[in-house]
Amino acid sequence: MTIKAIRTHILEAKLSQPFAYSRAWYDTRTAMLVEIETSDGLVGWGECYGPARITATVVDGIAPWLIGEDPLRTDVIWRQVYSRLRDHGQKGVVIEGLSGIDIALWDLKGKHFGVPVHRLLGGAERTEVQAYATGLYRRKSGDPLRYLPEEAAGYVAEGFRAVKLKVGFGITEDAAVTAAVRAAIGPDVALMVDANHAYDAVAAIRLGRMIEPHDIGWFEEPVPPEDVAGYRAVRAALTIPIAGGECEYTRLGFRDLLASRAIDIIQPDICATGGLSECKKIADMAEAFGVRINPHVWGTGIAIAASLHWLAVLPPHTPPSLAPAAPILEFDRTEHPIRQAVLRQPIEHAGGLVRVPDGPGLGIEIDRAALARFAVG
């Protein structure tokens, strides 16, 4: 069995209304999927995080190097591609492109052997994962002190036991909204906040001290990813756990981040940081450093499926006990017409829990009609 073809699918869909995080407005959702076909007719699927047109160019550029290769040699292929592009892309879109290729190869590997990816990664620790609802973005109209608590209470009514609030819109407003959301969801639902690196350390510490009384599960990306010293300062000043890492790449980047002792919870994105091959290595390092992992997930059903297989094999946050603390799945609840449409069987939650797919490979089937419907160009 050899790699016969690699195809990219750039998808795009307009939103019914725009929404904002701390640094930009969204009025369109995009996706970039990778399809790898083998000589014996198997097809594997992956996904790239990042700007779709740019990651598609990366994958299209890599593709000729892989035609005729054995798709089961995932680590060998990863190292060869990284080595050829080391001078040009140790981080960023090159690694995002490689991530989508790697995920598709693991999907192929599972289909070839007739087992779920989590079996090949070492076996499932769990068959279902608690999810937290990511939403609570800003809208063009209305009062965030009204619509955000209402939205958060709706997630709790659906069964979610954890929600994540977007902050980074000014310290005073962030503090007021955090208090309002906590009041709406009650004391027993976990509440995390995410600034998307909107602040410097001084501002992040000030905000953190204002919201500490609201029992915040973690403060995500309080400062820019390059500012590791800022992360350390924020972590030292607050009792809230500090999270980050969705903008970090490969085991080499996470090696330095872990060694810095700047973050309590790392959040690799499987579609960005190097795919399943690299995420397994990152997880092993994090366990050795005693640092928790909760993956960043922001994509279609392919990204969700790949993340679930990885979450299935991650060790508990705490040492073995009668009540271990398990990693949780980020479950995007914002409008995304493409997210579930690309799957013949959507991945949904039930009472805030999501089952790990148990079919061969990623355990999903792609709806090609949806690919045609959302295709760009």
C-alpha positions in Angstrom: 0.0 0.0 0.0 1.3 3.4 -1.0 0.1 7.0 -1.1 -1.6 7.6 -4.5 -3.0 11.1 -4.1 -3.3 14.0 -1.7 -6.2 16.5 -2.1 -7.1 19.7 -0.3 -10.6 20.9 0.3 -11.1 24.6 1.1 -14.5 25.2 2.6 -16.3 28.4 3.5 -19.7 29.5 4.9 -21.2 32.9 5.7 -22.7 33.3 9.2 -26.2 34.6 9.9 -24.7 37.2 12.2 -21.1 38.1 13.1 -19.5 37.5 16.5 -16.3 38.7 18.1 -13.5 37.5 20.3 -11.0 40.0 21.8 -9.1 40.8 18.6 -11.4 40.3 15.6 -14.9 39.9 14.3 -16.0 36.7 12.4 -18.6 36.8 9.7 -17.5 33.7 7.9 -16.4 30.2 9.0 -13.8 28.4 7.0 -12.1 24.9 7.0 -9.3 23.2 5.2 -9.6 19.4 4.9 -6.9 17.0 3.7 -7.9 13.8 1.8 -5.2 11.1 1.3 -6.0 8.2 -1.1 -3.9 5.0 -1.2 -3.1 2.6 -4.0 -5.5 0.0 -2.5 -8.4 2.5 -2.4 -8.4 3.5 1.3 -9.1 7.2 2.0 -8.0 9.0 5.1 -9.1 12.5 6.3 -7.3 15.2 8.2 -7.9 18.9 9.0 -5.6 21.9 9.3 -6.1 24.7 11.8 -5.3 28.2 10.5 -5.9 30.3 7.3 -7.5 27.8 4.9 -6.0 29.1 1.7 -2.5 29.3 3.1 -2.5 25.8 4.7 -3.9 24.4 1.5 -0.9 25.8 -0.4 1.4 24.2 2.2 -0.2 20.8 1.8 -0.3 21.0 -2.0 3.4 21.8 -1.9 4.2 18.9 0.3 2.0 16.4 -1.6 4.4 15.5 -4.4 7.1 14.4 -1.9 4.7 11.8 -0.4 3.3 10.1 -3.5 4.5 6.5 -3.5 5.4 6.5 0.2 4.1 3.9 2.7 1.3 5.8 4.7 1.9 3.6 7.7 5.3 5.1 8.4 3.7 8.1 10.1 6.7 9.1 12.3 9.2 8.7 9.3 7.0 10.9 7.1 6.6 13.5 9.8 10.3 13.8 10.3 11.1 13.9 6.6 8.7 16.7 5.9 9.8 18.6 9.0 13.4 18.2 8.0 12.8 19.5 4.5 11.0 22.6 5.7 13.0 23.2 8.9 14.7 26.3 7.5 11.3 27.8 6.6 8.7 26.7 9.1 9.5 25.4 12.5 6.2 27.0 13.7 3.0 28.3 12.1 1.3 27.4 8.8 3.9 24.8 7.7 3.3 22.8 10.9 -0.5 23.4 10.5 -0.3 21.9 7.0 1.8 18.9 8.3 -0.8 18.4 11.1 -3.6 17.8 8.6 -1.5 15.3 6.6 -0.5 13.5 9.8 -4.1 13.2 11.0 -5.2 11.8 7.6 -2.4 9.2 7.8 -3.5 8.0 11.2 -7.1 7.7 9.9 -5.6 5.5 7.1 -3.6 3.5 9.5 -6.7 2.7 11.6 -8.7 1.8 8.6 -5.9 -0.4 7.3 -5.7 -2.4 10.6 -9.5 -2.2 11.2 -9.2 -0.5 14.6 -9.9 2.9 16.1 -7.0 5.3 16.2 -7.1 5.3 20.0 -6.2 1.6 19.9 -3.1 2.4 17.9 -2.2 5.2 20.3 -2.0 2.8 23.2 -5.6 2.0 24.2 -8.5 4.1 25.6 -8.5 5.3 29.1 -12.1 6.4 28.7 -14.9 5.9 26.1 -16.6 9.2 26.7 -15.3 12.6 27.5 -16.9 15.5 29.4 -17.2 18.5 27.2 -17.2 22.2 28.0 -19.2 24.7 26.0 -17.2 27.3 24.1 -19.3 30.2 23.2 -20.1 33.5 24.9 -18.6 35.7 22.2 -19.7 39.3 21.7 -22.5 40.3 19.3 -23.1 43.5 17.2 -26.2 44.4 19.2 -27.5 44.0 22.7 -26.1 44.2 26.2 -23.4 41.6 27.0 -24.5 41.8 30.7 -27.8 40.4 29.6 -27.2 38.1 26.6 -24.0 36.4 27.8 -25.5 35.2 31.1 -28.6 34.0 29.2 -26.5 32.1 26.7 -24.4 30.5 29.5 -27.5 29.4 31.4 -28.7 27.8 28.1 -25.6 25.7 28.0 -26.1 24.5 31.5 -29.7 23.6 30.7 -28.4 21.5 27.8 -26.3 19.5 30.4 -22.9 21.1 30.2 -21.1 21.2 33.5 -18.5 23.7 32.3 -18.5 26.8 30.1 -15.9 29.2 28.7 -16.3 32.9 28.5 -14.5 35.2 26.1 -12.8 38.2 27.8 -10.3 40.8 26.6 -12.8 43.6 26.0 -11.6 45.9 28.8 -10.9 45.0 32.4 -14.0 46.7 33.9 -16.4 45.1 31.4 -14.7 41.7 31.6 -15.0 41.7 35.4 -18.7 42.7 35.3 -19.5 40.1 32.7 -17.6 37.3 34.5 -19.6 38.1 37.7 -22.9 38.1 35.7 -22.2 34.7 34.0 -21.1 33.1 37.3 -24.4 34.3 38.9 -26.4 32.9 36.0 -24.8 29.4 36.0 -24.5 29.0 39.8 -21.6 27.8 41.9 -21.5 24.1 40.7 -20.7 24.7 37.0 -17.1 25.3 36.1 -16.3 28.7 34.5 -13.2 29.4 32.5 -12.2 32.6 30.8 -10.2 33.2 27.6 -8.6 36.5 26.7 -7.0 35.3 23.4 -3.8 37.1 24.4 -5.5 40.6 24.5 -3.6 41.8 27.6 -0.1 42.4 28.9 0.9 41.0 32.2 0.0 44.1 34.2 -3.6 44.2 32.8 -4.0 40.4 33.0 -3.0 40.4 36.7 -5.4 43.2 37.5 -8.3 41.4 35.8 -7.3 38.1 37.3 -7.5 39.5 40.8 -10.9 41.0 40.2 -12.4 37.7 39.0 -10.6 35.3 41.4 -13.6 35.3 43.8 -15.7 33.8 41.1 -13.9 30.4 41.2 -12.4 30.5 37.7 -11.3 27.1 36.3 -8.5 28.6 34.2 -7.4 31.9 32.7 -6.6 31.1 29.1 -4.1 33.1 27.0 -3.9 36.1 29.3 -0.9 37.5 27.4 0.7 36.9 23.9 2.2 33.5 23.4 5.7 34.9 22.9 5.6 36.5 26.3 6.7 33.5 28.4 8.0 35.9 31.1 4.5 37.5 31.2 2.9 34.1 31.6 5.2 33.4 34.6 4.3 36.8 36.1 0.6 36.2 35.8 0.9 32.7 37.1 2.9 33.9 40.2 0.4 36.6 40.9 -2.9 34.6 40.8 -4.5 31.6 42.3 -6.4 30.9 39.0 -4.7 28.2 36.9 -3.1 29.6 33.8 -3.7 27.9 30.4 -2.3 28.4 27.0 -0.5 26.8 24.1 -2.9 26.8 21.2 -0.4 29.0 19.4 2.6 26.7 20.2 4.0 24.1 17.8 5.6 20.7 18.0 7.2 18.9 20.9 10.2 21.2 20.5 8.1 24.3 21.3 6.2 22.6 24.1 9.5 21.3 25.5 10.6 24.9 26.1 7.1 26.0 27.4 7.0 23.1 29.9 10.5 23.7 31.1 9.7 27.4 31.7 7.1 26.4 34.3 5.0 29.3 33.0 1.7 27.4 32.5 -0.5 25.1 34.5 -2.5 23.7 31.6 -1.2 23.3 28.1 -3.7 23.4 25.2 -2.2 22.0 22.0 -4.5 22.0 18.9 -4.1 18.7 17.2 -4.8 20.3 13.8 -2.0 22.9 14.4 0.8 21.6 16.5 1.8 18.6 14.4 -1.1 16.1 14.4 -1.6 12.9 16.4 2.1 11.9 16.0 3.3 15.0 17.7 0.5 15.3 20.2 1.3 11.9 21.7 4.9 13.0 22.3 3.7 16.3 23.8 1.4 14.5 26.1 4.2 12.2 27.3 6.3 15.2 28.1 3.5 17.0 29.9 3.0 14.0 32.1 6.7 14.0 33.0 6.5 17.6 33.9 3.2 17.2 35.9 1.4 19.7 33.7 -2.2 19.2 32.7 -3.5 19.0 29.0 -6.8 20.1 27.7 -6.7 20.3 23.9 -7.8 23.4 22.0 -10.5 22.4 19.5 -11.8 24.8 16.9 -12.7 23.1 13.6 -15.1 20.6 11.9 -16.1 17.1 12.9 -12.7 15.9 11.7 -10.9 18.0 14.3 -13.4 16.9 17.0 -13.0 13.2 16.1 -9.2 13.4 16.1 -9.2 15.3 19.4 -11.6 12.7 21.0 -9.2 9.8 20.0 -6.3 11.7 21.7 -8.4 12.6 24.7 -9.3 8.9 25.0 -5.7 7.9 25.7 -4.5 10.9 27.7 -3.8 10.0 31.4 -5.8 11.6 34.1 -4.6 15.0 35.4 -4.1 13.5 38.8 -2.3 10.3 39.9 -4.4 7.1 39.9 -7.1 7.4 42.5 -10.8 6.6 43.1 -11.7 10.0 41.8 -9.2 11.0 39.0 -9.5 14.4 37.3 -9.9 13.7 33.6 -9.1 16.0 30.6 -12.1 17.6 29.0 -13.1 18.4 25.4 -13.6 21.9 24.1 -17.0 21.8 22.3 -17.6 24.8 20.1 -21.2 26.0 20.3 -20.9 29.0 18.0 -22.5 29.1 14.6 -20.5 26.9 12.1 -22.5 25.6 9.1 -19.6 23.4 8.0 -18.7 21.8 11.4 -21.2 18.8 11.5 -22.3 19.0 7.9 -19.1 17.3 6.7 -19.9 14.2 8.7 -22.5 11.6 7.7 -23.1 11.0 11.4 -22.5 14.2 13.4 -20.6 14.1 16.7 -23.0 15.5 19.3 -23.0 15.7 23.1 -25.6 14.1 25.5 -25.8 15.9 28.8 -22.4 17.4 28.3 -20.7 14.1 27.5 -19.3 13.1 24.1 -18.6 9.5 23.1 -15.3 8.6 21.5 -15.8 7.2 18.0 -15.1 3.5 17.9 -15.1 2.7 14.2 -11.9 2.1 12.2 -9.5 5.1 11.9 -11.1 8.3 13.2 -14.5 6.5 13.1 -16.2 9.0 10.9 -17.6 9.2 7.3 -17.3 12.3 5.2 -20.3 13.7 3.3 -19.0 14.6 -0.1 -22.1 16.5 -0.9 -21.3 18.9 1.9 -17.8 19.3 0.6 -19.2 20.4 -2.8 -21.8 22.6 -1.1 -19.2 24.6 0.9 -16.3 24.4 -1.6 -14.4 27.6 -2.4 -13.7 28.1 -6.1 
